[in-house]
């Protein structure tokens, strides 16, 4: 059944996370004077956020949760995706200083592409399409049977999540976050766009993914149908809760900005 001592240590996973951590440390440390404005201190808070993102990413795909989600429970696999889309992606963006990001985005080769890819419509479409396509039964179940494809699934989920959060949490001054009013409309649009996949999983009368239909039951009286329902409900409620929280923060900041502008008049 479940091997609780099995933690992934594949070179591409550990090496990739170590490489990202090393690059951030080098840019924020020895090379900070080259890229950051003069007198910029070491970004301690952003260091905590960035390295926390790497830890959450590893816990999502490298801990025994991966085995449970890959072989036994759809709801566990959904939890993996929620960890990648929300805490991992959010902390990753919060952990990037603007001068570190803009050192790349200011390059002529990146400006035109970045201007296109960071448009809210593009970000929303990329996120919605990636999540929706991966939940197609044939592709989703294929990823559960093919390790390389499963890795690609998780990487693209994380990448799509960075697109999702960019209009709100962009660390760049070249392509900054959109206005607070725009952020509220954006979150509502993404919620509407994601409704079909939520409904498809939650209200389907059939078991969508054969891997979970025929998987050994690790909890007595917890059927594959109940597991699928739990996964769909978790997808909806977590996504809704996070989106409404982001909406509320944007509304609060918009209200503050409006009040401050009225006070100056």
Steps between C-alpha positions, in 0.01 A plus 500: 500500500639841594871527570520795740879494486509558125607855420603579143869576453524492121786720370270712283280586800764555767744649249239737359397630841862535614585685178213745548600556862864552403414745221283707733773504766768608251284775351385628839848469650824547305332637185250728676715810444499432127123478458341678797489875566789629708455437870239227458517272807481124488128413448445286810120485482514404134761236578258339746223509240712359218652214694162421655365468146771246419417303816127498421573392143709210627237397756240498223691284253775334703330383819289181544205716393618444142471122536153528655382733225656297221378156606209527743302822545388764251441736793865466603609580146271802507670612823834484319366730232355741755840523672668579169240754385454690825774505769790394275426740214398790726810469720721464192382833356514672839857375534630673186637855544396737220859573402573129461202447269543819302864425429361230271179666380673823392700314238371585150435135418269471803313830480263421212436144612455607861259776403284242324521217752428717805171634362221400741299332224799288399575410863140396562478297179832323561402401854148391410609299196788324676286393796205401282701303243693304761171388658382336178466132598731357233782747562464499879504122527788475253703731723433269794650211303794688345757652736643749250154624408407523867804721564398716203149527646625634831749739341234643270254534789759704688589705192133569426453606862775761457302638205184494711649705780712738293232770447461522880846419636740599223840579654593701190497875448524447125179295498339593834174374652182630338273752673300393805175524307653292223615242753146455631360453150786264416434272798129484417579416137734216598244359743238498225747347254584219742137414578462236223792289623382533862151387399629223275693335782255565782171405334608219270307178563787295356847438637710713268841343554546119485813511718293615796200284416709183531747619764518314833284676757718629781202617705212266576167603348660789309405426141654627178187708444531665840869561437418672169228709665742606773760595239248712309370669815857571615589644161197729512509608863875559524507686169197706599634579848838615369345699215252674731780580744701654217187685385448634852859619529475676162169661601647621828802652327280655232281653771803637683646646180167660409462649848857636492437658158177662622676634810763677289234685298 
